[in-house]
């Protein structure tokens, strides 16, 4: 059954979209990631114009983070002041990212930059996760000493200190603002939530306790991706509600199955699997940049040289 | 149906006075609505050659039918290897290229039509896509225009079907077009050329209106003209479905 997407102006198979949403939802439920980093490249692949794919991806991230945030609030695992600081940075970053996105679209280099971002960030994060998961596995086998979490870096000597009770931190607002800003830029350019960058940054850079990290990052992601969606809709008219709805419906169902499946599997093995998946996506996109493409030419609507 | 059409065409051919040979034509439909379940459409263009005197002219009679979607500017970019990776470098902008272009003819184009008239009327696909925007700084634009044609042909947007027009008894003709699912909204220009002895002796022009209808139209207009409202709608939808999904699954589990 075909469905015509009013904004993307393409006709796509309904079940393909539901399946795509379901697959990404399954993975996000399984690994606890937003799945934006998978859905946007997959949309490129099935022929959705990049601008629409990125904007609609952001809308899908809103839906998938809502239920997560609600659950985390119930567990009191959201550090709201920290979330707001990250959010302020994120909104600024998102606005900046949208400006860069439109500029790069006009220059014809948006595909390249999006791909490069994916290769660099996914590659780096994937390798780090893989290494970390291997180390934890070895440690649990040997029963070695716990690593020191709180490190006093130059970061902690900056001005504008603020108390974050839920995280048990008294630090400057500048590092979280910067983290939020970078994540916001990436969210706008790559159509991702940015959890895969924010979570490690919150743990290793800001020194937040793990129990509030997921909830707080979801809180920030929810609002930043909502802002990004609105900005894309208002400046480019590139959010396709019909496409988003199909992905969301598939995604929420997939996520429920994924989280139940995830509960049965070993956490460390899951992390290694996720790391391998992330590395795979990065390698695939990287090869596309390195190998000679079958078609050297590509068409872009509009007359901007 | 066919018999009725024949009768109708013959009646028309007899009823109206004419100079030489003229086209009398019709379309199976003059408007197409793009609904949510739209997955392509078929168009039948049919007609007859109307003449007063019996067809005594020399040379073969041929018919060429074209169907052309709304034009828009297209930028064609070429990748080349820079510092080890493939990057878009050169680009060429074509001021107006039809979003869809199909030709059906009763014989091979190069045999049935004089090339000069082809150029004048811009019938063949490469000729229909020719308007460049601004000065062209490139010495050779051919690889770019060829790429445009090649890519659009692969996507099924540009089609040339020689022999797809059938002529019966040198009088009746019909051409079938299959419009793809990824159709752009706009007015689709239909042209019919009557060719005898490689020269165009008559032409007929009409339009097919392709419009989004129903929900598709509503969403598109909302997105274009009321963007902030549309943004709120998409966010509300996302928030609601995220919340509803969690609630439903909680109910199922308990």
Contacts between the chains, C-beta under 8 A, distances in Angstrom:
chain1	res1	chain2	res2	distance
A	1	B	37	7.2
A	2	B	37	6.6
A	2	B	38	7.4
A	2	B	39	3.6
A	2	B	181	5.9
A	3	B	36	5.9
A	3	B	37	6.6
A	4	B	34	5.8
A	4	B	35	7.1
A	4	B	36	5.8
A	4	B	37	7.2
A	4	B	38	4.3
A	4	B	39	7.4
A	4	B	181	7.0
A	4	B	216	6.3
A	6	B	212	6.4
A	6	B	215	7.8
A	6	B	216	4.5
A	6	B	219	4.6
A	6	B	220	4.8
A	6	B	223	7.4
A	7	B	219	7.4
A	7	B	220	7.0
A	7	B	223	5.8
A	9	B	182	6.5
A	9	B	184	6.1
A	9	B	185	7.9
A	10	B	181	7.6
A	10	B	182	4.6
A	11	B	38	6.3
A	11	B	39	5.4
A	11	B	40	7.6
A	11	B	181	3.4
A	11	B	182	5.6
A	59	B	234	5.3
A	59	B	235	7.4
A	59	B	238	5.4
A	60	B	238	7.2
A	62	B	235	6.2
A	62	B	238	4.1
A	62	B	239	6.5
A	62	B	242	7.1
A	63	B	237	8.0
A	63	B	238	3.9
A	63	B	239	7.1
A	63	B	241	5.3
A	63	B	242	4.0
A	64	B	242	6.5
A	65	B	242	7.2
A	66	B	238	7.1
A	66	B	239	5.2
A	66	B	242	3.1
A	66	B	243	5.5
A	66	B	246	7.7
A	67	B	242	4.7
A	67	B	243	6.4
A	67	B	245	6.1
A	67	B	246	3.5
A	70	B	243	6.7
A	70	B	246	6.3
A	71	B	246	7.0
A	108	B	75	6.8
A	108	B	77	5.1
A	108	B	88	4.9
A	108	B	91	6.1
A	109	B	87	7.4
A	109	B	88	6.3
A	111	B	88	7.5
A	112	B	85	7.8
A	112	B	87	5.6
A	112	B	88	6.7
A	226	B	235	5.4
A	226	B	238	7.9
A	226	B	239	8.0
A	229	B	231	6.5
A	229	B	234	6.2
A	229	B	235	6.0
A	229	B	238	7.6
A	230	B	228	7.6
A	230	B	231	4.0
A	230	B	232	7.6
A	230	B	235	6.6
A	233	B	223	7.0
A	233	B	227	5.6
A	233	B	228	7.9
A	233	B	230	5.6
A	233	B	231	3.7
A	233	B	234	6.3
A	234	B	227	4.5
A	234	B	228	5.9
A	234	B	231	5.7
A	237	B	223	5.0
A	237	B	224	5.7
A	237	B	227	6.0
A	237	B	230	7.8
A	239	B	223	7.3
A	239	B	230	7.3
A	239	B	231	7.0
A	239	B	234	5.2
A	241	B	219	6.0
A	241	B	223	7.8
A	241	B	230	7.5
A	241	B	233	6.7
A	241	B	234	4.9
A	241	B	237	6.5
A	242	B	36	7.2
A	242	B	219	6.9
A	244	B	234	6.1
A	244	B	237	7.2
A	244	B	238	6.6
A	245	B	237	6.4
A	245	B	241	7.4
A	248	B	237	7.8
A	248	B	238	6.3
A	248	B	241	4.9
A	248	B	242	7.3
A	249	B	241	6.9
A	252	B	241	6.5
A	252	B	242	6.8
A	252	B	245	3.3
A	252	B	246	7.7
A	253	B	245	7.4
A	255	B	245	7.7
A	256	B	245	7.3
A	256	B	249	4.8
A	288	B	86	8.0
A	289	B	85	4.3
A	289	B	86	5.9
A	290	B	84	6.8
A	290	B	85	6.2
A	290	B	86	7.6
A	291	B	86	7.8
A	292	B	81	7.7
A	292	B	86	6.8
A	293	B	79	6.1
A	293	B	86	5.8
A	295	B	147	7.7
A	295	B	151	7.0
A	296	B	78	5.5
A	296	B	79	4.9
A	296	B	80	7.5
A	296	B	147	7.7
A	297	B	76	5.8
A	297	B	77	6.8
A	297	B	78	5.4
A	297	B	79	7.6
A	297	B	143	7.6
A	297	B	144	6.9
A	297	B	147	3.4
A	297	B	148	7.7
A	297	B	150	7.9
A	297	B	151	6.6
A	298	B	76	7.5
A	298	B	77	5.4
A	298	B	79	7.5
A	298	B	88	7.2
A	298	B	151	7.6
A	299	B	74	5.5
A	299	B	75	7.3
A	299	B	76	5.9
A	299	B	77	7.9
A	299	B	148	6.5
A	299	B	151	5.7
A	299	B	152	7.6
A	300	B	74	7.0
A	300	B	75	4.4
A	300	B	76	7.8
A	300	B	77	6.5
A	301	B	72	6.3
A	301	B	73	7.5
A	301	B	74	6.4
A	301	B	75	7.8
A	302	B	72	7.6
A	302	B	73	5.7
A	302	B	74	7.7
A	302	B	75	6.4
A	303	B	73	3.3
A	303	B	74	7.8
A	303	B	75	6.5
A	303	B	93	4.9
A	303	B	95	6.6
A	303	B	133	5.2
A	304	B	75	6.5
A	304	B	93	7.7
A	305	B	75	6.9
A	305	B	91	6.2
A	305	B	93	5.5
A	305	B	134	7.7
